[in-house]
Amino acid sequence: MSRLPDLAERIERLLLRHEEQKRTNTLLEQQLRAVSDERDNLRSRLAAARARIDALIDRLPASEGGHAPAGDAGAADSLDIPRSVQP
């Protein structure tokens, strides 16, 4: 009959572990929301910075040195920003 107390103990440990996992999951969800919000904020700031850079490039006088006009190449191309970072 020692199986019943062992089983009860095992169930108790499983319940405790389940509660611990739920708390961990809640904390991870909060961290994910915070990181996602930060990412969205950074993307927004990056888009605004790109717009400002594009506006500055458009104001530059056309050069005869062989550089493409701003309309032919985006600011990201002229700054060597990887495509994976561009929106």
N, C-alpha and C positions, 0 to 999 in steps of 0.2 A: 504493500500500500504506500510505499514511499514515492511512487510515481506521481500521486496526486499533489503532494506538497511541492515536488520538483516542478511539476507543470504549472502550478499556481505561481511559483517564484519566477519561472520563465515568462509567464504572461505579464507579471508585474514589471519585469525588466523591459519587456517589449513596449508596454504602455509608457514607461518613463522615457524610453528612447524615442517613441513616437512624439511625445510632447516636446522633447528637445529638438527633434527634426522640424516640427512645426514652428518653433521659435526661431530656429536658424533660417528657415524658409522665409518667414516674415521679415527678418533683418535683411536677407539677400534681396527680397523684393523692394524694400525701401532703398537699398543701395543702388539697385538697378534703376529705379525711378530718378534718383538724384543724378546718376551718371548720364542717363538719357536726357534729362533736363539740361545738364551742363553741355552735352554734345549739341543739342538743338540750339542753345545759346551761342556756342562757338561757331556753328554753321551759319547762324544769322550774322554774327559779327564778321565772319569771313566773306560772306556775300556782300555786306556793306563795304568792307575794305576793297574788295574787287571792283565794286562799282566806283568807288573813289579813285582807284588806280586807273580804271578805264577812262574816267573823266579827265584825269591828269594827262594820260597818254594822248587823248583826243586833242588836248590843248597844245601839245608839243608841235613845233614847226616840223614840216616834212623835211627829212634830210636827204641829201643826194649820195649818201654813203652806202647805199644798197640795202638799207633796212626796209622791211616791208611796212607800209602804212598801218596805222593802228586798226583800220577796218579789215585788213587782210589777215591779221593774226591777233587773237585775243590776248589780253593782259597775262592770262595764265600761261599761254604759250611762250610769250617773250620773257617770262620770269622763270621758266623751266619748272613750273609746278606740276607734279605728277597728275595724270588724268584721274587716278584713284581718289585724289583729294578734291577734285573739282566736282561741283554739284551736277 
